[in-house]
Every structure is written in C-alpha cells, then in structure tokens.
C-alpha cells in the first residue's frame, strides 16, 4: 500500500521474526552471546526472559542463523503439550527414528533419544533443545525437561536446554515443587526494552533493510515512537507501520510526531495495554492455560519475504455479526481450541479427523492421509507464498488463547474459520493478536519431506521439475537433480526472496507447491469453496 510511495521494496515493520531485520542492540547482542555460550556449556539450563515483544524469538532466530557447525538443535515452538508429545517433538526435530510402538511410551522414547545423544557425543556434536514460550510448559513437562539433563556420560551432560519465555517463567521456576530444576539453571539473562537511542536506531535499521535511502521519520517522531511504545520492539513495529500508513494517506513523505501520536491512538493504546498485561500476568500463570498443541514437523531452511497479493473469495459460511475480532473470539472458547481447528483444517482437505482416546495425534492422521504438518513462525506474506490454509494461535487481551483457521487471504483481510462461523478480519487488527506461529497441511514429494539436493534422483526430483518448468525439457533426465535444475531452483529462490543456495529445502518446496497452479488441495488464493 505505502511501500511504493516511500520507495521501499517491502513493509519494514512486520511483527513476525525475520533474521534479516535483526537489530542487535547492546542488550540483544549480550542475549545472543549468552545463548551461543549455552550451546557449548557443560550442561544444565540457560534461561532467557523478556517482556512480550522485546525480541526474544527474533534473538533465537539470530542464534539459529549463527549456529556453530558442531551443533544440532531441536527447536520447540509450541510447548503446550504432554510430556509424551514433548519428547516425541524433540525426537522429530532431531530426526531420531522412532518406531510407531515407541511413541506411546516415555521410557521407550527416552531410550532412543539417549542412544542418539551418545552417538552424537562420540562424533563430537553438541545437542541443544531450545524451548520458546517456555512459561507455558506444564509442571509435568518441566519435570520431564529436568530429567533429560540426567542423560550423561561419566564426565559430560549429553543435552543442553535453553528456556526462552516471558517474565512469568521466572515466577514459575520459583515454585517449591520446581526447585530442583531452578537449581540447575547455570545462566540467566533478561531482555529489557530498548533505550530512546536504540529505538531510533532500530527503526532506522528496519527502514534501511526495506530499501529506504533517506530519513522518513523526523528525530522528534522517533522519540515520540519510543515514548509511546516504551521501547518494546513489537509495539514500535505496530506504531511505525500505522504511522507510515497515516503519512501515506496524508500524502506526506515525512513522518511527524503528530502522525506517530495519531497512529498510537488508532491502534487502541497498545502500550498501556502492554503495561496492564504485565501487572496481571502472574495471575494468568497461576490460573493456567488450556493444554493444547501439535507435533512440530519440518525445520526452517529458507527466509521468506512478501509476495504479490491474492484475491479473497467470498465465504459460503455465515459471517459472525460481531463488531470486533476481539469480541468475536471472546465468544468462541469451545469452538476455537486445537482439536476444533484441526477438524476444520482437515475438512478443507476433504479429510476427516478422528477423535477420542484411541485416535492417533492429528499430524499422524494427516500422514496416513498422504499429508504432512508443517509448523513454524512466519508472516502473512509467507503464508501467501505457501497458499495453504493455516491454523494460527491468537492471544486475547485477557491472556486467553484461540486457535483459528485462516482459509483465505489478501493484502488487507484474512477469512477466519472458527467452528461453523466465519469472520473477515483486518490484517492490522489480526497481527496485534498473532505472534506468528502457524501450522499448515500439504502434500510433500517425500514422506516425510526432506532436503532435495543436487545429485538426488527419483520421484521427488520429477516433482521439482514439474513445478519449476512449464513443460518437460527434451533430452533431460527428468528424475535426476542436475546442474541445470539447480540453477533453475536458485533463480526461483531469488525471485521469491529465499536463500539462493540451489537446494530444495522444506520452505522452497512449500513455495514451489504454492506457485504451482495445478497443485491439489485448498488454496488461500481461492478462498472457501
């Protein structure tokens, strides 16, 4: 909308983490150094905390982009799971081969994990589990986390664990029944909000990455943005994005303090709500959060940036006549849980989700149907590239969580499905409730999906050629990944702002599948059928 007006190549203030936009203030640089030190530490836990929006997840993304070569990482993004699901998620992230019968036993999973860790230790590798949003871990899962640090040789702990969470994580670990775990924390670091100077440098950095060649915000406007956001990066993003939109509507090439103040008023006093939420957060933790989640399938290989807009199709379901997204979601507690969201997502794929005590986990049922779960954190621009309906988790002002399905998406609105109701949500309103986590279903060329590299052969290479070229190439072996195919993949990656390495990782495969017009299944660009 406003990007061309300001000479930008993309929106600079998306609230979802993107390593390209990582701004290392003194605090963030120290936090990253603590995490890197934790990878080679001799065992125990490293704890990173910070208020909502201070850049914890972005710092973790910076860590993943700067990993030592000898490190293997299991990244757990949604910890609201049972101990069994938590252990299985770690094994899936590390590609530990678990036979089906082992997945129903904690002991069997730990035995397989221990054998994997011993092998990795013998090869000189360091295995690290990073748990994001760790304040949401249940006491039972935290106890299992503690027990994992008992996996050791005579001289070395085999597993390092990094807990990343909001300040209530510290309060949680002060509980008497968790004192054994707290005593094993060997490193603690807390991310504070940015100073006024850091806030200004942060905003200028993001604008420069997005293509700005000159100053867009006046010095007083930068100072006003810091004051109204309290130096919280996520709030800075929201205010700055709306201020740019306001300048665009006023046909002003410069953002002034008045435009920043107007932007802060339009987003409903996010900074004051942020301070209020901090005051009650301990009560929210004591009340607990409904345990719900899914297995984490697929690891990120590429970084993705905005794509062209896609048209929204009109929904065939009845749109809930509620004035705001917050009020709509507040009435949907029973229909907006994880199981209901999975049932809706399965339905869009013309599949059925079995429930009950004997039913397999949702992602295991998807695998039986020839589909695969892919979960990560992203932006709406990335979801447009994938062009697949997604489950996202929204956080209400009172701390309640809602799982909904994004069934259609364009530049300004998303069509949400919650049970039998549909809601057309403004993206600016939606982004304030969404911290970027998503889960999609898709049909991968491999089962499960994996890296397709030069020298590979077979049906998955034929799948790549089918999607990267308009027609089969004469005289080319269609099922062999040759140099020509690698160049074509590299060109596709550059065109879609992916890491241009000529390797078809999971994200490259997803974007290829999303760009392939003949691909089966529901599409965000087609809307609800």
N, C-alpha and C positions, 0 to 999 in steps of 0.2 A: 504493500500500500504506500508507505512513505519512503521505502528504500531508494527508489529511483530519484525521488525529489531531493534527497540528501547525497546522492552519488554513492550509495552503499551497495555492496553486492549481495547482502543478506541482512536479516534482522539481527542486530548486535546484542539484544537483551533477552534472549530466550532463557527461561528459568531452569531448564534441564542442563545437566552437566555435560560439558564438551571440553576435552583436554586442550583444544586449540585456543580456547578462551581463558585457560588457567592463568590467573594473575597471582604471582607469588609475593604477597606482602611478607613482611618480616615474620608475622605470626604463621602464615601458611607455609613459608619455607622451613620454619622450625618444625611445624607439624609433619611435613613431608620427611624431614630428616629423621624425626622420631620413628616414623613408620619404616623407613629404609633400615634404620638401626635395628628395629624389631625383627626384621627378616633374618638377620644373622645373629640375633641374641641367643643365649644358651637355653632358652625355654621360658615357660610361664606365659604371662599375658602382657600385651600392650594395650592401653586404653586411650582412645581419642574421643573427646567430647566437645560439644559446642551447641549453641542455641540453634533453633530452626533457621535454616537459610544462611548460616555463617560459612558454608563452603566445605563441609566435611566430605560429602560424596565427591565433590569436584577434586578435593585433595587426594582421595582414594584413586580417582581416575588418573591423576598425575602420577601416583605411585605405580599403577599398572602400566603406564607408558614408559616408565623408567626402571623397570624391574631388572635386578641382576640376572645374568644368564643362567645361574645355577638354581633359580627359584621356581617352584611350582606353586601356583596359587589356586585355592578354592574360594571363590567369592560368593557369599550367601547374601542375597539382596532382600529377601523376604523371610525374616526369622520366625514368623508366627506359624510354627509347625510343631508337630510332636517330636519327641526325641528320635523316634524311628525315622521319620521323614527328614529330620535334620542330618542324621548320619548318612542316609541314602543320598541326600543332596550333596554332601561333601564328596562322597564316592563318585557321583555323576560328574561333578566339576573336575575331579582329578582323573577321570576316565578309569576308575577301578572297576574291573569286570566283576559284577555281582550276579551270580546265578539267580534265577527267579525265586528259588526256595529260600535264599539267604535274606531277601528283602523283608521278610516278616519277623526277623529275629535280630534284636540289638546285638547279642553276643556274636552271631554269625557275621554281621556287618563289621563289627569292631575287629574280629579276627582277620577278615580280608583286608581291612584298612591297615592293620598292624603289619601284615606281610608286605603290603605295598610300601609302607614307610621304611621298613627295614631294607628293602631293595633300593629305595631312593637314597637312603643314608649310605649304603655301600657304594653308590655311584657318585657320592659327593654332592647330592642335591639337597636343597632345603625346602621343606613343605610348609606352607603357611595357609591358615584359614582366616579369611577376613569376613567378619560379620557386620554388615551395615544395619542401621536402625536396631542396634543390639538392646536398646531399652525395652524392646517389645518381646524379648526372649522370656519364656515362662521359667519358673523356678526349676521345673523338671529338666528343661533343656539346658539351663545353666549348669545344673549338676552334671549332666552328661558332658558338657563342654569341659568342666573341671576334670572329669575322669579321663578325657582324651589326653590331658597332659601327663598322665601316668604311663603313656606309651613311650618307652625309653630304652636305651641301652644302658650298660653299666656306667657310662660317662656322659651321655648326651640325651636330652629330650628330642624325640623324633618329630614333634609337631609344635609349631609356634602359632599362637592365636592372637589376632588383633580385633578388639571390640571397638566399634565405632558407633556412637549414639548421642542422643540429646542429654542435657544435664541430669535428667531423671535416672540415667544409667548409674550415675554415682550414688544417688539415693538408694537405688535398687540394690547395689552391691554392698551397701552398709547394713542390710538386713542381717540379723543374727544367724539365720539359717544358711546364709551365703558367705559367711566369714572365711571359710576355707578357700573359696575362690578368690576373694578380695586379697587374701594374704599372698597369693601367687602373682599378683599384678606387679610387674617389675618396672613398668614405665607408664607414666600418665602425662597427658597433655590436653589442655583445654583451649579451644579456638574462641577468641574474643572477637567482637565486631571490629570493623575497620576504623581507623582514625580518620579525621577530616582529610588529611593529605593522602592517605591510602585510598579513601573513597574516590577522590578526584582522579588519582592515577588509575584506579580500577575502571572507572567509566571511560576514561580516555583510551585505555588499553583495549577494551572491548570494541569501541568505535573504530580504532585503527585496524583491528583484525577484520572487521566487517567492511573495510575499504575506505574509511574516512581519510581525507587528505588534509583537512584543516580542522580548526576548532568549531564545534557545533554548539556545545554548552558554554555559556559565559562562566567566568570564575565564580560569580555570585550564585549562578544557577547550580553549579557543582556543590557549593557549600550548602545551599538550601536542600538539595537532594540528600546530602549526608545527614543534615539535621532531622529531616522528616523520616528518614529510614532508620536512624540510629546506627548507621554504618553496617547494617545487615545486608550482605550481597544480594540475597534474593529479593529483598524489598527495594534495594537500589535498582535492580533489573526491572521490576514491575513499574516503579515510578518513572524511570528513564524511558521505558518503552512507551508509556502513555504520554509522557511529555513530548516525545518526538511526534507522536500521532497528533497531539494538540498543535504543535508548531506547523505541521503539515496542513491541518485544516485551516489555520490562520495564514497560510502561505508565508510563513516566516522561516528564513534559512538559519536562524539562531534561536536556541532555546534559552529563555529568560527565567529568572526566579519566579515570576508570576505564572508562567506556564508549568513550572515544576509544582508550585503550590496547587494549581488547578488540577494537575494530574493526581496528586496525592488525595485531594478531595474526591475525585471521580472514582478512585479505587476503594473508597469506603473506609479510609483511616486504617490501612493495613498496619502501620507502625504501632498505633495504640492497641490494636487487637493483638499484636505480637507481644507487647509488654503484659497485657492482661492474661494471655495464654501461658506466659512464663509463670505467673503467680499461682495458677491453679493446676499446673502440670503434675505436681506431686500427688494431688488428689486423684487425677485421672489415672496415674500409675497404680495407686492403691486399689482403685475400683477395678482395674484390669481392662484388657482389650480382648474382644472375642477372638479366640484362636481360630485362624483360618489361613490357608495358604496353598501353595502348589510346589511341585518339584521344579528346581531351576535347571532347565535344559538349554544347552548352547552357550558358548563363550564368545565375547565380542572379538572380532578380528579387524574391523574397519571403523573409521569415523565417518559420520554421515551428516550432510548439510541439506538445506532446503531444496525442494523440488517444485516444479510447476504446480499450480493449483488444480484441484479436481472438482468436478461438478457434483453437488449434492442431489440425490434423488429424493423425491417426496416420499415420506414413510407411509406404509399401508396400515400401520397401527395407529391407535388413538393417542394423540399427544396430550400429556397431562397438563391441565389448565392451571398451572401454578405460576405465580409471578416471578419467582427467582429460582435459580438452581439449588441454592441452599435449602429453601423451604420445600422444594420438591424432594430432595434427597432425605430431608429430615423425616419424611413420612414413609420412607421406603426401607426401614430397617430389616424387615423379614424378606423382602424381595431382592435386596442388594448385598447378599452375602456371597461368599466364594462359590458355593455349590450352585446357587441360582445363576450366577454369572457364567459358570462353565456350561450349565444346561442350555442357556441362551446361545452361547458361542457354538456349542455342538449342533444346535438346531440350525444355525445359519449354514453349517456344513452338511446339512441333511443327515446328521448322525445323532445317536441317542446316548445320553449319559445315564448309566446305571447307578443307582444309589442304594444305600443300605449297608449293613455290616459286612456282607460278603463281597461287596463291589470293590474292584481294583481302583487305585488312585486315578484321577481324571486323566493325567498325562499318559498313564499306562493304557487306559482305554483308548485314548487317541492313537497311540502307537499300534494297537490292534486293528484300528480302522485305517491304517496307512497314513496317518497324520503325525505331526510332531509338534510338541510345545516348544516355543522359543520365548524366553523371558529375559528382560533386561531393563535398563533405563534409557529413555530417549526423549525426543521432542515430537511434536505433531508433524513437523517436516519429515522426520524419519518414518513415522507411521504412513505418511502419504506415499513415500517411496516403496514401502512394503506392500501397500494397497490391500491389506488384510484386516478384517475386524479384529479388535483387540479388547481384552479385559484390562481395565485400569482401576487403580485404587484411589479414591478421593478422600481427603481429610476435611471434615467439617470443623466449624469454629469451636464446637464443644469437645473436640478430640475424637468424635465417633468416626469410624471408617466405613466407606461404602464401596463395594465392587460393582462396576457397571461395564456394559459392553459398548464400545464405540463402533457403530455399524456403518456410518457414512461420515465423510469429512471433506470440507472445502477450506478456502483460505480464512474464513471468518467463523464458521459454525461446525459443530460436531453433532451428529444424531446419536443420542444415547438410548440404549435399551435397558430397562430395569423390570424384570418380570414381563408382564403384559403391557407395560406402559412405555411410551417413547417420549423423549424430551430433546428439543433442539437447543443446544447450549452455545452461547457466545464463547469463543476460544479464550478471550481475555479473562472472562469470569471463570472458565474452566481451569485455566492454568494456575489460578490462585489456589485451587484445591488439589492440584495434582503435582506430585513431586517427581514424575517421570517414569515410574515403574509401569510395565505393561507385560502382557502375555498374549501371544498370537498362536494360532494353529496354521500349519501349512503342509504341503506335500513335498518333502525333500527328495533329491535324486538319490541319496544314500539313506540307509536305515540302520542306525541313526545318521543324521547329517554329519559331515566332516569336511576336512580341507581337501579340495581337489587341486592338484598341483601339476606343473609340467612333468611329463613322463607317465602320468596316470592314464589308464585305459579302461574301457568298459562303458556300461550304460550311462554312468554319471557324466562322462565326457560327451557322449552323444546328446545328453540333456543340455549341457552347456552350449554346444554348437547350435542346437535347435533354438535357444533363446538369444544367442549373441549374433546370429546371422539370419537374414531374411529367408535364405534358401540353402540347401546343401551345396557345398563347394565341390566342383568337379575335380576329380583326381586327388581328393584329400581323404585320408583315412578318418572317418567320422568319429571313431571311438578312441582316438589317441590324442593326448594333450601335447601338441607340438608347439614350436616357437611362434607360429602364426596365430594360433589360438591364444597364446599368452599375450601377444601384442594386442589382440582384439579385446581381451579381458582388461588389460591395462588402460586402453583407451576408454572403455566403458566406465572403469573406476574413476578416471579423471573427469569424465563428463558428469558423474554423479557425486563428486566430491568425496570419494572413498580413497583410502590409502592405495596408491597406484603401485602395487607390487606384482601384478600378474598372477596372483594366487586367488583362487575362488574359495574364500572362507565362508562361514555361515552367513554373514551380513551381505557379502557380494552375491551369494546365491539367492538370498531373500529379495534383494533389489532386482536382480535379473528376473526372478519369478514374477515380481510385481510389475515389471515393464513388459512382460510377455502377454500379449493381448489374448492368446488362446489358452492361457493357464486356467485350470479348473478351479471351482470354488467361489465363495463370495468375495466381493471386492468393495473396498471403501468408496471407490470412484463410481460404483454402480448404485450404491445405496441399498435400501431394503427392498427385496423383491416380494 
